[in-house]
Amino acid sequence: MTGNVLTTLRPAALPGWNTIRGRMAIVLAVPTCLLLTLIGIGAADRVTDYSAARATETHVGVLLRVQGLVREVQRERGLTSGLLGGATAYRDELREQRGRTDRAREKLRAALADDGGALPDAAADALDAARRPLAALTTVRASVDAGTAARTDTLNTYTKAVTALIDAESAGAPGGDRRTAQGVQALQALARATEAVALERGSLNGVFAAGRFRSGEYLAFTEVRATRVAALTQFRQLASPEQESALDAAFASAAARRVSGYEKQAERGADGSALSVAPARWWTDMTALVDDLHDVQKQVGDEVRDRATRTGAAATRELLGFLALGALILAVATALAVFSARSITRPLGALADEADAVAGTRLPDAVRRTQHADPDTPPPAAPAPPELTGGAREITRLAAALRNVENTAVGLAAEQAVLRRNSTESLASLGRRNQTLLNRQLGLITTLESQELDPDALAELFELDHLATRMRRNAESLLVLAGEESPARSWKGTIAVTDVVRSAVAEVEQYQRVVAAGVEQCGVRGHCVAELSHLLAELVENALMFSPPTQPVEIHGWRDGAEYCLAVVDRGFGMTPERMAAANAVLSGRGDTLLTAPTRFLGHHVVGALAARLGAHAELRPTQGTGVTAYVALPAALLQQPTSSTATAGG
């Protein structure tokens, strides 16, 4: 059925299908309305009917067990009344009846332990309250056996126990369909009528045994008969024709007809005259009528329970039907959602792939082509992306907007790439010009120094030479940041590391504060001397800049296996762990680029670039106490192999 639904739902057949909002409205509105209307209302009603039917079934089952106990208590009451009236022949039968009563009580207690949790609270409370009158029967039995019990009081005690049980049957009767509810009410009315008949049996059993009515007993007899008539009238109003026929059959039996004759004789003894009815005959015929009424009760109870079972089964079937309908609706809604989602997610997925291609491939390629292209040759046009088909209008507009963004981004990136390339080339050209001029200037200053004899003038020339040397280092730093190759200065053979340190110190302003505290002798290959001196000069200048003017900056050097380590130690203000981590990332080439790094940390970029060229490792660490120590580890490829003797130099 799902496939048929998907086949008939063509995009052009539904209004608003060309927009995302229209598709989502169709997908959500139809299944939501159907689910809320059919599942919500129908299933809730079926669950209610099922729960009521199950409760009725349990309640009637417990009620029939209660009726079993009521029947035994009623028999014990009648026998006890006859015994107290003078019929001693009932003593043995009464003893057996007490045992049956106790067994019926235990059966009811076991049934309540199994099914009591399913009873309504009112019924459970009423049954719990009925335990106290039942418990009083133990005392009554003892007084009867001792011969000290009064017949009227004993009869009332038994009646209270029976009444409490019947009231518990009526308490908390569950609802349900109308016929089931009427059946429960009819069963309760019949229970009251049966109790009236049983009470009449017990009271007249004592009267017939005594031979006459005593004070107040006839009035109690008439009240019981009135109660029976009222209860039977109510039962006939609620009972079905079959149930009413069963009741008529019970009262049409031969025993019932004889009971009617006994009752007429009892009516003639209202003035206290003697009655000649044999108690045993009355008891036998009346017990037969009571048993017939209990059979009618069982029949009515079974019919009510069967109807409750059928109602519960029907509610279960209907509930399953509603659930199946809900599952079908959910399947249709899922099919619609999948169909709509695919029509939306496929174009969006293509857009996402295109955006990833723009960010990851096309835009970087365009920038790379612009950076490496000949300035006089226009760059080739980028291939046009494929057109999206089958998408909604919003997705088509989104694709067009994405391409506009791509074109604008490519244009801006190309402009920025050209600007960066031009700026880099300009800086490199300016750096080379400055380097050339400064080299000429240094050569001229050196010539003047060799010709000058005046000490004051010579000192000024030395100061000028130092200043020009610093300017040359700045020009070389500019070339390093521009990505140009190392300066042309190089030496043949190897140079002592102490000379490299002196060269680096000579390129900083406050060189007087620098102390080569312990530099172990080592030779450095000449091709890397200029870059290593430049690297050390940057680290020393940073140390001088960020330490107090009165504190010296120390340089240490030592061999560490095949490597040679240099340390620039200052006692300045130090760095926070976050800033030191960022600086070390720059020194290792993993940090921010020049586009995002602060200009005051350009020296770190220069050191990182030079360390990468040399294959060295540069790192900042906290100095013990305060300050920062810059470590530089030179690889073995830059070093002269150690000889048998080493020297330590200081400057």
ABEGO torsion letter per residue (X at the ends): XAAAAAAABBAAABBGAABAAAAAAAAAAAAAAAAAAAAAAAAAAAAAAAAAAAAAAAAAAAAAAAAAAAAAAAAAAAAAAAAAAGBAAAAAAAAAAAAAAAAAAAAAAAAAAAAAAABBAAAAAAAAAAAAAAAAAAAAAAAAAAGABBAAAAAAAAAAAAAAAAAAAABGBBBEBAAAAAAAAAAAAAAAAAAAAAAAAAAAAAAAAAGBBBBGAAAAAAAAAAAAAAAAAAAAAABBAAAAAAAAAAAABAAAAAAAAAAAAAAAAAAGBBBABBAAAAAAAAAAAAAAAAAAAAAAAAAAAAAAAAAAAAAAAAAAAAAAAAAAAAAAAAAAAAAAAAAAAAAAAAAAAAAAAAAAAAAAAAAAAAAABBAABBBBBBBBBBBBBGBBAAAAAAAAAAAAAAAAAAAAAAAAAAAAAAAAAAAAAAAAAAAAAAAAAAAAAAAAAAABABAAAAAAAAAAAAAAAAAAAAAAAAAAAAGBBBBABBBBEBBBAAAAAAAAAAABABAAABBBABBBBBBBBAAAAAAAAAAAAAAAAAAAAABBAABBBBBBBBBBEABBBBBBBBABAEBBAAAAAAAAAAAAGABBBAAABBAAAAAAAAAAAAAAAAGBBBBBBBBBEBEBBBBBBBBAAABBBBBABBBBBBX
